[in-house]
Amino acid sequence: MSCELRSLSFDVRDPAALAAFWARVLGRDVGESGTELLPAGPSDVAIRFCRRDDVRQGLGRTHFDLTSATAAEQDSTVALALDLGASHIDVGQLPEEGHVVLADPEGNEFCVIEAGNGFLADTARIGALSCDGTRAVGLFWSEALAWPLVWDEGEETAIQSPAGGTKIAWGGPPVAAKEGLDKLRLDLVVTGDSTLDHEVERLVGLGARRLDLELEPGEVLLADPDDNEFSVVAHGSEGDARG
């Protein structure tokens, strides 16, 4: 493996406020910057909240699925989120479905999953990043991160780190139309003896494409086969150190 998942970057209008919201909901500590949630365990990654005034409104292509150990914990998570400024939203969920669909204070969808969900068993507080996406993008990310497929049926795929933790899942078509930059992206860091140039070349060979957008020194922005932006940063660069 030549790169690993370093963090999730969330483009929002008020980074400090949303970091505070998600810190309470997820039970994580906020870093010194006030806009980053520190990993809660060895299988977690940091979550960075980045200011962007023109962030697109409405639902994104990716949302968090939060796990619940008991029915009481699900109720408690929902009540806490609502008290902190979340709201119920209707995305077409059926009354008999056990999960609760909410939006955070900036309108980003997330689901609080009922206890006993087999797919999310033995994951993390964020059980899954649930994404719109094709099977091809699931296969791409499995190769890019060297995470094995833990689900591959029909057009639906999911991967998970060998260390466990959050799954990344793609629901297959129809895939939501691309409207501007994604609000949430994966940030990768080069590992081992590999170089940034070599890693970018490898990812392009797997089906990514390089984007002509300026980032921090030592950081490259790419798009995966479904046109979702992600970044790759050289280990030890300014971009890597900012976390």
FILOBA-554188 format. One record per atom (N, C-alpha, C, CB): residue number from 0; residue in one letter; x, y, z. Coordinates in pm, whole numbers, plus 50000, padded with zeros to 5 digits. Glycine has a CB too. Layout:
<rs>
 pake mivex  east north    up
  NUM     a     X     Y     Z
...
</rs>
This chain:
<rs>
 pake mivex  east north    up
    0     m 50084 49881 50000
    0     m 50000 50000 50000
    0     m 50087 50124 50000
    0     m 49905 50001 50122
    1     s 50058 50219 49912
    1     s 50140 50339 49900
    1     s 50074 50464 49957
    1     s 50173 50362 49757
    2     c 49949 50454 49998
    2     c 49884 50568 50062
    2     c 49781 50515 50160
    2     c 49818 50662 49958
    3     e 49741 50602 50251
    3     e 49638 50565 50346
    3     e 49544 50682 50367
    3     e 49699 50519 50480
    4     l 49427 50652 50419
    4     l 49328 50756 50447
    4     l 49373 50835 50568
    4     l 49187 50695 50469
    5     r 49398 50964 50548
    5     r 49447 51051 50656
    5     r 49333 51119 50729
    5     r 49541 51155 50601
    6     s 49232 51169 50655
    6     s 49124 51244 50717
    6     s 49007 51254 50622
    6     s 49171 51384 50760
    7     l 48895 51299 50676
    7     l 48781 51340 50597
    7     l 48773 51491 50605
    7     l 48647 51273 50647
    8     s 48756 51557 50491
    8     s 48743 51703 50488
    8     s 48601 51740 50452
    8     s 48843 51766 50388
    9     f 48541 51824 50536
    9     f 48403 51867 50521
    9     f 48403 52016 50493
    9     f 48319 51834 50647
   10     d 48357 52058 50376
   10     d 48346 52200 50344
   10     d 48216 52255 50402
   10     d 48352 52223 50191
   11     v 48227 52356 50487
   11     v 48111 52410 50558
   11     v 48124 52561 50568
   11     v 48097 52346 50699
   12     r 48016 52626 50608
   12     r 48019 52771 50622
   12     r 48078 52815 50756
   12     r 47879 52828 50607
   13     d 48056 52737 50861
   13     d 48103 52773 50995
   13     d 48177 52654 51055
   13     d 47984 52817 51087
   14     p 48307 52640 51026
   14     p 48381 52520 51068
   14     p 48381 52497 51219
   14     p 48522 52530 51020
   15     a 48402 52601 51298
   15     a 48411 52583 51443
   15     a 48277 52536 51500
   15     a 48454 52713 51510
   16     a 48168 52595 51453
   16     a 48037 52558 51505
   16     a 48002 52413 51468
   16     a 47929 52653 51451
   17     l 48033 52373 51343
   17     l 47998 52238 51303
   17     l 48091 52136 51367
   17     l 48003 52225 51151
   18     a 48217 52173 51389
   18     a 48308 52084 51462
   18     a 48256 52060 51604
   18     a 48451 52143 51466
   19     a 48206 52166 51668
   19     a 48153 52153 51803
   19     a 48029 52062 51804
   19     a 48118 52291 51861
   20     f 47942 52078 51704
   20     f 47823 51993 51694
   20     f 47862 51846 51683
   20     f 47737 52033 51573
   21     w 47950 51816 51587
   21     w 47985 51675 51562
   21     w 48071 51617 51674
   21     w 48058 51662 51428
   22     a 48147 51700 51742
   22     a 48223 51650 51857
   22     a 48129 51596 51964
   22     a 48313 51762 51916
   23     r 48020 51669 51989
   23     r 47923 51623 52089
   23     r 47850 51498 52041
   23     r 47822 51734 52121
   24     v 47808 51497 51916
   24     v 47731 51384 51866
   24     v 47816 51257 51862
   24     v 47677 51415 51726
   25     l 47942 51271 51821
   25     l 48029 51153 51805
   25     l 48109 51120 51930
   25     l 48123 51175 51690
   26     g 48110 51211 52027
   26     g 48189 51188 52148
   26     g 48338 51196 52122
   26     g 48156 51054 52207
   27     r 48378 51289 52036
   27     r 48519 51307 52002
   27     r 48572 51438 52058
   27     r 48540 51302 51850
   28     d 48705 51446 52070
   28     d 48770 51569 52113
   28     d 48797 51658 51992
   28     d 48901 51538 52189
   29     v 48793 51789 52015
   29     v 48826 51887 51913
   29     v 48974 51921 51924
   29     v 48739 52015 51925
   30     g 49045 51927 51812
   30     g 49187 51960 51812
   30     g 49212 52107 51843
   30     g 49248 51925 51679
   31     e 49339 52143 51851
   31     e 49378 52279 51887
   31     e 49324 52383 51790
   31     e 49528 52290 51895
   32     s 49308 52346 51664
   32     s 49258 52441 51565
   32     s 49114 52481 51590
   32     s 49272 52383 51426
   33     g 49040 52398 51663
   33     g 48899 52421 51686
   33     g 48811 52380 51572
   33     g 48877 52564 51715
   34     t 48870 52328 51465
   34     t 48793 52291 51345
   34     t 48823 52148 51300
   34     t 48823 52388 51232
   35     e 48882 52068 51387
   35     e 48916 51930 51352
   35     e 48878 51839 51468
   35     e 49067 51916 51318
   36     l 48817 51725 51436
   36     l 48788 51623 51536
   36     l 48898 51519 51533
   36     l 48650 51558 51511
   37     l 48955 51493 51649
   37     l 49064 51397 51658
   37     l 49009 51255 51653
   37     l 49145 51419 51788
   38     p 49088 51160 51603
   38     p 49042 51021 51603
   38     p 49012 50973 51744
   38     p 49147 50930 51538
   39     a 48906 50894 51757
   39     a 48869 50841 51888
   39     a 48936 50708 51917
   39     a 48719 50826 51898
   40     g 48995 50646 51816
   40     g 49060 50518 51833
   40     g 49152 50490 51716
   40     g 48957 50406 51847
   41     p 49227 50381 51719
   41     p 49326 50352 51615
   41     p 49267 50329 51477
   41     p 49405 50234 51653
   42     s 49140 50292 51469
   42     s 49079 50268 51337
   42     s 49003 50390 51286
   42     s 48985 50149 51344
   43     d 49005 50500 51362
   43     d 48937 50623 51319
   43     d 49033 50713 51240
   43     d 48881 50699 51441
   44     v 48976 50808 51168
   44     v 49054 50913 51104
   44     v 49002 51048 51151
   44     v 49048 50902 50948
   45     a 49086 51150 51138
   45     a 49044 51284 51175
   45     a 48934 51332 51081
   45     a 49163 51382 51173
   46     i 48851 51423 51130
   46     i 48751 51490 51046
   46     i 48781 51638 51052
   46     i 48604 51459 51095
   47     r 48812 51698 50937
   47     r 48847 51840 50929
   47     r 48731 51918 50869
   47     r 48976 51861 50845
   48     f 48697 52028 50930
   48     f 48591 52117 50881
   48     f 48658 52240 50822
   48     f 48490 52156 50995
   49     c 48635 52261 50693
   49     c 48705 52365 50617
   49     c 48604 52471 50572
   49     c 48779 52305 50495
   50     r 48641 52596 50591
   50     r 48549 52705 50554
   50     r 48540 52721 50402
   50     r 48595 52836 50617
   51     r 48416 52725 50353
   51     r 48391 52756 50213
   51     r 48257 52828 50204
   51     r 48392 52627 50124
   52     d 48263 52954 50167
   52     d 48143 53038 50167
   52     d 48043 52996 50061
   52     d 48180 53182 50146
   53     d 48090 52936 49952
   53     d 48000 52900 49843
   53     d 47962 52752 49847
   53     d 48064 52932 49710
   54     v 47968 52691 49965
   54     v 47934 52549 49975
   54     v 47792 52527 49926
   54     v 47950 52499 50121
   55     r 47776 52421 49850
   55     r 47646 52392 49788
   55     r 47544 52351 49893
   55     r 47660 52280 49683
   56     q 47422 52402 49880
   56     q 47313 52368 49970
   56     q 47251 52234 49927
   56     q 47206 52480 49972
   57     g 47178 52172 50018
   57     g 47107 52049 49985
   57     g 47189 51925 50017
   57     g 47070 52049 49840
   58     l 47132 51810 49985
   58     l 47193 51683 50018
   58     l 47317 51659 49934
   58     l 47093 51569 49997
   59     g 47416 51595 49995
   59     g 47538 51561 49924
   59     g 47534 51416 49875
   59     g 47659 51583 50013
   60     r 47645 51374 49816
   60     r 47654 51236 49767
   60     r 47693 51140 49878
   60     r 47755 51228 49655
   61     t 47739 51191 49992
   61     t 47791 51107 50099
   61     t 47731 51151 50231
   61     t 47945 51112 50104
   62     h 47695 51054 50315
   62     h 47649 51089 50449
   62     h 47698 50986 50550
   62     h 47495 51099 50452
   63     f 47696 51026 50677
   63     f 47735 50938 50786
   63     f 47618 50850 50827
   63     f 47786 51020 50907
   64     d 47646 50722 50854
   64     d 47553 50631 50921
   64     d 47610 50604 51061
   64     d 47533 50497 50841
   65     l 47540 50651 51163
   65     l 47586 50635 51300
   65     l 47527 50508 51362
   65     l 47549 50758 51385
   66     t 47609 50434 51434
   66     t 47565 50309 51492
   66     t 47502 50329 51628
   66     t 47682 50212 51502
   67     s 47423 50232 51669
   67     s 47358 50230 51801
   67     s 47371 50090 51859
   67     s 47208 50274 51791
   68     a 47415 50083 51983
   68     a 47426 49952 52049
   68     a 47291 49904 52101
   68     a 47526 49959 52163
   69     t 47205 49998 52138
   69     t 47073 49966 52192
   69     t 46970 50065 52138
   69     t 47074 49968 52347
   70     a 46842 50032 52154
   70     a 46736 50125 52113
   70     a 46744 50253 52194
   70     a 46598 50061 52130
   71     a 46779 50239 52323
   71     a 46792 50358 52407
   71     a 46905 50449 52358
   71     a 46816 50318 52553
   72     e 47015 50390 52312
   72     e 47126 50471 52261
   72     e 47086 50543 52133
   72     e 47250 50384 52237
   73     q 47011 50477 52046
   73     q 46962 50544 51926
   73     q 46876 50664 51962
   73     q 46883 50446 51838
   74     d 46783 50645 52055
   74     d 46697 50755 52099
   74     d 46780 50868 52159
   74     d 46594 50706 52201
   75     s 46882 50833 52237
   75     s 46966 50934 52301
   75     s 47045 51014 52199
   75     s 47060 50868 52401
   76     t 47097 50946 52097
   76     t 47172 51015 51992
   76     t 47082 51111 51916
   76     t 47235 50914 51894
   77     v 46963 51066 51882
   77     v 46869 51153 51810
   77     v 46832 51273 51895
   77     v 46741 51074 51771
   78     a 46803 51251 52022
   78     a 46764 51361 52111
   78     a 46877 51461 52127
   78     a 46722 51307 52248
   79     l 47000 51412 52143
   79     l 47114 51501 52158
   79     l 47134 51584 52031
   79     l 47241 51421 52189
   80     a 47129 51519 51915
   80     a 47150 51591 51790
   80     a 47044 51699 51771
   80     a 47147 51494 51671
   81     l 46919 51667 51800
   81     l 46812 51766 51787
   81     l 46833 51882 51882
   81     l 46677 51701 51811
   82     d 46876 51853 52003
   82     d 46900 51957 52102
   82     d 47014 52050 52059
   82     d 46932 51895 52238
   83     l 47109 51995 51981
   83     l 47224 52074 51936
   83     l 47197 52149 51806
   83     l 47344 51984 51917
   84     g 47080 52131 51748
   84     g 47047 52207 51627
   84     g 47018 52125 51504
   84     g 47156 52298 51598
   85     a 47019 51992 51513
   85     a 46983 51908 51399
   85     a 46832 51914 51377
   85     a 47030 51762 51421
   86     s 46787 51858 51265
   86     s 46644 51855 51235
   86     s 46611 51726 51162
   86     s 46603 51978 51151
   87     h 46486 51683 51175
   87     h 46438 51568 51099
   87     h 46422 51609 50952
   87     h 46304 51515 51156
   88     i 46456 51518 50862
   88     i 46431 51543 50720
   88     i 46372 51418 50656
   88     i 46562 51585 50647
   89     d 46304 51439 50545
   89     d 46239 51330 50471
   89     d 46315 51311 50340
   89     d 46087 51361 50445
   90     v 46379 51195 50327
   90     v 46449 51162 50202
   90     v 46382 51043 50134
   90     v 46598 51132 50230
   91     g 46256 51018 50172
   91     g 46184 50906 50113
   91     g 46190 50779 50196
   91     g 46236 50879 49977
   92     q 46241 50788 50320
   92     q 46247 50670 50405
   92     q 46105 50623 50439
   92     q 46326 50700 50534
   93     l 46090 50491 50455
   93     l 45960 50432 50482
   93     l 45933 50429 50632
   93     l 45953 50290 50424
   94     p 45807 50437 50673
   94     p 45775 50438 50817
   94     p 45826 50316 50891
   94     p 45626 50449 50835
   95     e 45830 50201 50821
   95     e 45873 50078 50889
   95     e 46025 50065 50901
   95     e 45819 49959 50815
   96     e 46099 50153 50837
   96     e 46245 50147 50847
   96     e 46289 50198 50984
   96     e 46312 50230 50734
   97     g 46389 50133 51039
   97     g 46426 50162 51177
   97     g 46521 50277 51197
   97     g 46485 50043 51237
   98     h 46586 50325 51089
   98     h 46681 50433 51107
   98     h 46611 50568 51108
   98     h 46787 50429 50997
   99     v 46678 50666 51167
   99     v 46625 50801 51176
   99     v 46713 50892 51090
   99     v 46619 50851 51325
  100     v 46652 50968 51002
  100     v 46725 51055 50911
  100     v 46719 51198 50963
  100     v 46667 51047 50766
  101     l 46836 51258 50981
  101     l 46848 51393 51035
  101     l 46937 51476 50943
  101     l 46904 51391 51180
  102     a 46936 51606 50965
  102     a 47031 51697 50901
  102     a 47099 51777 51010
  102     a 46961 51792 50796
  103     d 47230 51797 50996
  103     d 47303 51876 51095
  103     d 47267 52025 51077
  103     d 47457 51855 51081
  104     p 47320 52114 51160
  104     p 47279 52255 51152
  104     p 47304 52324 51018
  104     p 47349 52332 51256
  105     e 47389 52266 50933
  105     e 47409 52323 50799
  105     e 47338 52243 50690
  105     e 47558 52330 50768
  106     g 47252 52150 50731
  106     g 47171 52077 50635
  106     g 47231 51951 50579
  106     g 47139 52165 50525
  107     n 47342 51903 50636
  107     n 47405 51781 50588
  107     n 47335 51659 50646
  107     n 47554 51779 50623
  108     e 47289 51572 50559
  108     e 47214 51454 50599
  108     e 47302 51356 50676
  108     e 47155 51385 50477
  109     f 47244 51292 50778
  109     f 47307 51175 50841
  109     f 47197 51086 50896
  109     f 47406 51217 50953
  110     c 47230 50960 50915
  110     c 47133 50862 50964
  110     c 47181 50805 51097
  110     c 47112 50749 50860
  111     v 47088 50788 51188
  111     v 47115 50718 51314
  111     v 47051 50580 51299
  111     v 47059 50797 51442
  112     i 47136 50479 51289
  112     i 47090 50344 51253
  112     i 47043 50269 51379
  112     i 47204 50265 51183
  113     e 46943 50189 51363
  113     e 46888 50113 51475
  113     e 46987 50007 51524
  113     e 46757 50047 51433
  114     a 46970 49967 51649
  114     a 47053 49861 51706
  114     a 47028 49730 51632
  114     a 47023 49845 51857
  115     g 47132 49647 51624
  115     g 47118 49515 51564
  115     g 47138 49512 51414
  115     g 46987 49462 51594
  116     n 47182 49623 51355
  116     n 47207 49625 51211
  116     n 47328 49539 51179
  116     n 47228 49770 51160
  117     g 47308 49431 51106
  117     g 47416 49336 51081
  117     g 47529 49391 50997
  117     g 47361 49215 51015
  118     f 47496 49476 50899
  118     f 47599 49529 50810
  118     f 47699 49616 50887
  118     f 47535 49610 50698
  119     l 47652 49685 50991
  119     l 47739 49775 51066
  119     l 47793 49713 51194
  119     l 47664 49899 51099
  120     a 47770 49584 51213
  120     a 47824 49517 51332
  120     a 47977 49526 51332
  120     a 47779 49370 51337
  121     d 48033 49550 51449
  121     d 48180 49555 51466
  121     d 48243 49663 51378
  121     d 48241 49418 51433
  122     t 48178 49777 51365
  122     t 48239 49888 51294
  122     t 48283 49994 51395
  122     t 48140 49949 51188
  123     a 48239 50118 51377
  123     a 48279 50227 51466
  123     a 48157 50314 51491
  123     a 48397 50310 51404
  124     r 48176 50424 51564
  124     r 48063 50515 51590
  124     r 48005 50564 51458
  124     r 48109 50636 51678
  125     i 48092 50605 51365
  125     i 48047 50623 51227
  125     i 48058 50486 51162
  125     i 48132 50735 51150
  126     g 47947 50416 51154
  126     g 47951 50280 51101
  126     g 47987 50276 50954
  126     g 47820 50212 51123
  127     a 47937 50375 50881
  127     a 47964 50377 50737
  127     a 47957 50519 50684
  127     a 47864 50288 50661
  128     l 48039 50543 50582
  128     l 48018 50655 50492
  128     l 47935 50598 50378
  128     l 48156 50718 50442
  129     s 47809 50635 50371
  129     s 47720 50584 50268
  129     s 47720 50681 50151
  129     s 47576 50562 50323
  130     c 47753 50630 50034
  130     c 47776 50716 49917
  130     c 47688 50674 49800
  130     c 47922 50712 49876
  131     d 47646 50775 49723
  131     d 47600 50746 49588
  131     d 47722 50704 49507
  131     d 47527 50871 49522
  132     g 47710 50599 49429
  132     g 47827 50561 49351
  132     g 47810 50429 49280
  132     g 47947 50553 49440
  133     t 47886 50414 49174
  133     t 47881 50294 49092
  133     t 47969 50184 49151
  133     t 47925 50326 48949
  134     r 47952 50065 49097
  134     r 48040 49955 49138
  134     r 48184 49986 49100
  134     r 47995 49822 49072
  135     a 48204 50053 48987
  135     a 48339 50085 48942
  135     a 48413 50171 49044
  135     a 48336 50157 48807
  136     v 48344 50263 49109
  136     v 48412 50349 49206
  136     v 48445 50271 49333
  136     v 48325 50472 49239
  137     g 48361 50176 49369
  137     g 48394 50090 49482
  137     g 48519 50007 49456
  137     g 48277 49999 49514
  138     l 48530 49953 49335
  138     l 48649 49877 49299
  138     l 48772 49966 49295
  138     l 48629 49807 49164
  139     f 48756 50089 49246
  139     f 48867 50184 49244
  139     f 48920 50208 49385
  139     f 48824 50317 49181
  140     w 48831 50238 49479
  140     w 48876 50271 49614
  140     w 48932 50150 49688
  140     w 48761 50331 49694
  141     s 48883 50032 49654
  141     s 48941 49911 49712
  141     s 49088 49897 49672
  141     s 48862 49786 49667
  142     e 49118 49924 49544
  142     e 49256 49919 49497
  142     e 49338 50037 49549
  142     e 49259 49918 49344
  143     a 49278 50156 49551
  143     a 49351 50276 49592
  143     a 49399 50267 49735
  143     a 49264 50399 49575
  144     l 49315 50216 49826
  144     l 49348 50211 49968
  144     l 49397 50074 50013
  144     l 49229 50252 50050
  145     a 49388 49974 49924
  145     a 49418 49835 49962
  145     a 49327 49790 50076
  145     a 49567 49820 50003
  146     w 49200 49832 50067
  146     w 49097 49786 50160
  146     w 49014 49680 50088
  146     w 49006 49905 50209
  147     p 48993 49565 50149
  147     p 48919 49460 50080
  147     p 48771 49495 50067
  147     p 48934 49329 50154
  148     l 48710 49440 49963
  148     l 48565 49448 49948
  148     l 48500 49362 50056
  148     l 48520 49403 49806
  149     v 48409 49420 50131
  149     v 48333 49344 50230
  149     v 48189 49326 50185
  149     v 48339 49413 50368
  150     w 48154 49387 50072
  150     w 48023 49367 50009
  150     w 48039 49394 49861
  150     w 47913 49459 50073
  151     d 47988 49306 49779
  151     d 47992 49324 49633
  151     d 47879 49242 49574
  151     d 48131 49281 49573
  152     e 47763 49304 49564
  152     e 47645 49234 49516
  152     e 47564 49327 49428
  152     e 47559 49182 49635
  153     g 47533 49282 49307
  153     g 47466 49369 49213
  153     g 47556 49487 49183
  153     g 47329 49417 49268
  154     e 47504 49607 49200
  154     e 47584 49728 49181
  154     e 47631 49787 49313
  154     e 47503 49831 49104
  155     e 47601 49722 49424
  155     e 47637 49774 49556
  155     e 47771 49717 49600
  155     e 47528 49740 49659
  156     t 47856 49805 49654
  156     t 47986 49763 49703
  156     t 48014 49831 49836
  156     t 48097 49796 49601
  157     a 48107 49773 49911
  157     a 48155 49835 50035
  157     a 48295 49785 50063
  157     a 48060 49804 50154
  158     i 48376 49871 50122
  158     i 48512 49835 50160
  158     i 48531 49871 50307
  158     i 48617 49906 50070
  159     q 48632 49809 50367
  159     q 48665 49838 50507
  159     q 48813 49813 50528
  159     q 48580 49750 50605
  160     s 48874 49898 50607
  160     s 49015 49879 50639
  160     s 49038 49744 50705
  160     s 49065 49992 50731
  161     p 49152 49679 50679
  161     p 49185 49555 50749
  161     p 49189 49574 50900
  161     p 49318 49502 50701
  162     a 49208 49699 50946
  162     a 49209 49728 51089
  162     a 49069 49743 51147
  162     a 49289 49853 51116
  163     g 48967 49736 51061
  163     g 48830 49754 51107
  163     g 48787 49899 51098
  163     g 48815 49704 51249
  164     g 48685 49936 51173
  164     g 48637 50073 51175
  164     g 48530 50099 51071
  164     g 48751 50167 51153
  165     t 48519 50223 51030
  165     t 48414 50268 50940
  165     t 48423 50201 50803
  165     t 48420 50419 50925
  166     k 48310 50156 50752
  166     k 48303 50107 50615
  166     k 48274 50224 50521
  166     k 48195 49995 50601
  167     i 48315 50211 50397
  167     i 48273 50304 50292
  167     i 48189 50223 50195
  167     i 48397 50374 50220
  168     a 48065 50267 50173
  168     a 47970 50189 50094
  168     a 47913 50273 49981
  168     a 47855 50135 50182
  169     w 47890 50207 49866
  169     w 47832 50273 49749
  169     w 47706 50198 49709
  169     w 47934 50279 49630
  170     g 47597 50272 49690
  170     g 47467 50211 49671
  170     g 47430 50176 49530
  170     g 47367 50298 49724
  171     g 47519 50207 49433
  171     g 47487 50177 49295
  171     g 47395 50282 49233
  171     g 47423 50040 49285
  172     p 47362 50265 49105
  172     p 47278 50363 49037
  172     p 47134 50360 49092
  172     p 47277 50336 48886
  173     p 47060 50472 49073
  173     p 47103 50596 49007
  173     p 47195 50679 49097
  173     p 46981 50679 48966
  174     v 47294 50740 49037
  174     v 47389 50825 49110
  174     v 47346 50970 49094
  174     v 47535 50803 49058
  175     a 47344 51042 49205
  175     a 47301 51182 49202
  175     a 47388 51262 49106
  175     a 47306 51245 49343
  176     a 47327 51354 49036
  176     a 47400 51438 48942
  176     a 47505 51521 49015
  176     a 47304 51530 48864
  177     k 47616 51541 48949
  177     k 47725 51621 49005
  177     k 47690 51769 48994
  177     k 47858 51591 48933
  178     e 47692 51839 49109
  178     e 47661 51982 49112
  178     e 47770 52055 49190
  178     e 47521 52007 49175
  179     g 47872 52099 49120
  179     g 47981 52169 49187
  179     g 48069 52075 49268
  179     g 47926 52278 49277
  180     l 48154 52133 49352
  180     l 48245 52054 49433
  180     l 48168 51977 49541
  180     l 48351 52144 49496
  181     d 48215 51857 49570
  181     d 48157 51780 49679
  181     d 48180 51851 49813
  181     d 48216 51637 49682
  182     k 48087 51831 49904
  182     k 48103 51891 50037
  182     k 48197 51809 50125
  182     k 47969 51905 50105
  183     l 48207 51681 50099
  183     l 48292 51594 50180
  183     l 48386 51518 50088
  183     l 48207 51497 50266
  184     r 48515 51515 50125
  184     r 48610 51443 50042
  184     r 48706 51363 50130
  184     r 48689 51540 49951
  185     l 48769 51264 50071
  185     l 48871 51185 50137
  185     l 49007 51250 50114
  185     l 48871 51038 50086
  186     d 49088 51255 50219
  186     d 49225 51305 50211
  186     d 49320 51188 50234
  186     d 49251 51420 50315
  187     l 49406 51161 50137
  187     l 49503 51053 50146
  187     l 49642 51109 50172
  187     l 49502 50968 50017
  188     v 49726 51030 50237
  188     v 49865 51068 50259
  188     v 49953 50955 50206
  188     v 49893 51095 50410
  189     v 50060 50993 50138
  189     v 50155 50895 50083
  189     v 50231 50830 50198
  189     v 50253 50963 49983
  190     t 50253 50701 50188
  190     t 50320 50627 50295
  190     t 50445 50556 50242
  190     t 50224 50524 50358
  191     g 50524 50508 50335
  191     g 50642 50430 50299
  191     g 50743 50509 50218
  191     g 50601 50308 50224
  192     d 50804 50440 50123
  192     d 50907 50501 50038
  192     d 50851 50560 49909
  192     d 51013 50399 50003
  193     s 50720 50557 49893
  193     s 50660 50610 49771
  193     s 50671 50762 49770
  193     s 50513 50565 49758
  194     t 50654 50820 49651
  194     t 50656 50966 49636
  194     t 50518 51013 49592
  194     t 50765 51009 49533
  195     l 50494 51142 49608
  195     l 50366 51198 49567
  195     l 50343 51177 49417
  195     l 50359 51348 49601
  196     d 50444 51202 49336
  196     d 50429 51186 49191
  196     d 50395 51042 49155
  196     d 50556 51231 49118
  197     h 50465 50948 49219
  197     h 50441 50807 49190
  197     h 50300 50768 49232
  197     h 50544 50719 49262
  198     e 50256 50819 49345
  198     e 50124 50782 49393
  198     e 50014 50842 49306
  198     e 50106 50827 49537
  199     v 50033 50965 49264
  199     v 49935 51026 49173
  199     v 49928 50946 49043
  199     v 49971 51174 49144
  200     e 50043 50906 48991
  200     e 50047 50827 48868
  200     e 49974 50694 48887
  200     e 50193 50801 48824
  201     r 49995 50631 49002
  201     r 49928 50503 49030
  201     r 49775 50521 49033
  201     r 49977 50444 49165
  202     l 49730 50625 49100
  202     l 49586 50649 49113
  202     l 49523 50684 48979
  202     l 49560 50761 49214
  203     v 49594 50761 48898
  203     v 49545 50791 48764
  203     v 49535 50663 48681
  203     v 49637 50895 48694
  204     g 49632 50575 48698
  204     g 49628 50448 48628
  204     g 49511 50361 48670
  204     g 49756 50374 48652
  205     l 49461 50381 48793
  205     l 49346 50305 48840
  205     l 49213 50365 48794
  205     l 49348 50298 48992
  206     g 49218 50487 48738
  206     g 49094 50547 48688
  206     g 49065 50687 48738
  206     g 48982 50461 48724
  207     a 49154 50743 48821
  207     a 49135 50881 48867
  207     a 49182 50978 48759
  207     a 49213 50906 49000
  208     r 49150 51105 48779
  208     r 49204 51209 48692
  208     r 49247 51328 48777
  208     r 49099 51253 48584
  209     r 49351 51394 48732
  209     r 49404 51507 48806
  209     r 49323 51633 48775
  209     r 49554 51529 48773
  210     l 49295 51713 48878
  210     l 49219 51835 48863
  210     l 49311 51956 48873
  210     l 49108 51843 48968
  211     d 49281 52056 48796
  211     d 49365 52175 48792
  211     d 49311 52279 48891
  211     d 49370 52234 48649
  212     l 49317 52244 49019
  212     l 49275 52334 49125
  212     l 49389 52346 49226
  212     l 49144 52283 49194
  213     e 49414 52465 49276
  213     e 49527 52489 49365
  213     e 49493 52448 49507
  213     e 49568 52637 49362
  214     l 49581 52373 49568
  214     l 49567 52333 49707
  214     l 49691 52378 49784
  214     l 49548 52179 49719
  215     e 49711 52322 49902
  215     e 49830 52353 49981
  215     e 49954 52295 49913
  215     e 49816 52297 50124
  216     p 50072 52351 49942
  216     p 50196 52293 49887
  216     p 50207 52145 49925
  216     p 50319 52371 49938
  217     g 50247 52064 49828
  217     g 50263 51922 49854
  217     g 50132 51845 49853
  217     g 50330 51902 49984
  218     e 50027 51903 49796
  218     e 49896 51837 49792
  218     e 49839 51846 49651
  218     e 49798 51903 49895
  219     v 49782 51734 49604
  219     v 49726 51726 49469
  219     v 49578 51687 49481
  219     v 49804 51623 49381
  220     l 49494 51753 49402
  220     l 49352 51721 49400
  220     l 49321 51635 49278
  220     l 49266 51851 49398
  221     l 49251 51526 49301
  221     l 49212 51432 49196
  221     l 49062 51410 49202
  221     l 49288 51297 49211
  222     a 49009 51343 49101
  222     a 48870 51300 49100
  222     a 48867 51150 49073
  222     a 48786 51378 48995
  223     d 48782 51078 49146
  223     d 48770 50934 49125
  223     d 48682 50906 49003
  223     d 48712 50865 49253
  224     p 48658 50780 48967
  224     p 48582 50750 48844
  224     p 48439 50803 48843
  224     p 48578 50604 48823
  225     d 48383 50837 48959
  225     d 48250 50898 48965
  225     d 48256 51049 48978
  225     d 48170 50839 49080
  226     d 48376 51106 48962
  226     d 48397 51251 48964
  226     d 48394 51310 49104
  226     d 48293 51318 48879
  227     n 48414 51231 49207
  227     n 48424 51282 49343
  227     n 48567 51328 49371
  227     n 48379 51175 49445
  228     e 48583 51450 49420
  228     e 48717 51502 49448
  228     e 48778 51431 49569
  228     e 48712 51653 49472
  229     f 48909 51411 49564
  229     f 48985 51367 49681
  229     f 49126 51422 49667
  229     f 48986 51210 49694
  230     s 49196 51430 49778
  230     s 49330 51488 49776
  230     s 49433 51384 49816
  230     s 49338 51610 49869
  231     v 49554 51406 49767
  231     v 49669 51324 49805
  231     v 49779 51419 49849
  231     v 49718 51230 49687
  232     v 49837 51394 49964
  232     v 49939 51482 50018
  232     v 50065 51401 50043
  232     v 49891 51551 50148
  233     a 50180 51463 50021
  233     a 50309 51397 50047
  233     a 50332 51390 50197
  233     a 50426 51473 49977
  234     h 50382 51280 50244
  234     h 50412 51267 50386
  234     h 50515 51369 50428
  234     h 50461 51126 50417
  235     g 50485 51439 50537
  235     g 50580 51539 50588
  235     g 50570 51675 50523
  235     g 50718 51489 50571
  236     s 50477 51691 50427
  236     s 50462 51821 50360
  236     s 50382 51916 50449
  236     s 50393 51805 50223
  237     e 50372 52041 50405
  237     e 50292 52139 50479
  237     e 50148 52094 50489
  237     e 50299 52277 50412
  238     g 50096 52034 50381
  238     g 49959 51986 50382
  238     g 49938 51875 50482
  238     g 49919 51939 50245
  239     d 50039 51787 50496
  239     d 50030 51678 50593
  239     d 50037 51734 50735
  239     d 50141 51574 50570
  240     a 50120 51834 50755
  240     a 50140 51887 50889
  240     a 50023 51968 50940
  240     a 50263 51971 50892
  241     r 49939 52017 50850
  241     r 49833 52107 50895
  241     r 49731 52037 50983
  241     r 49764 52170 50776
  242     g 49718 51902 50966
  242     g 49624 51832 51051
  242     g 49669 51836 51193
  242     g 49607 51689 51008
</rs>
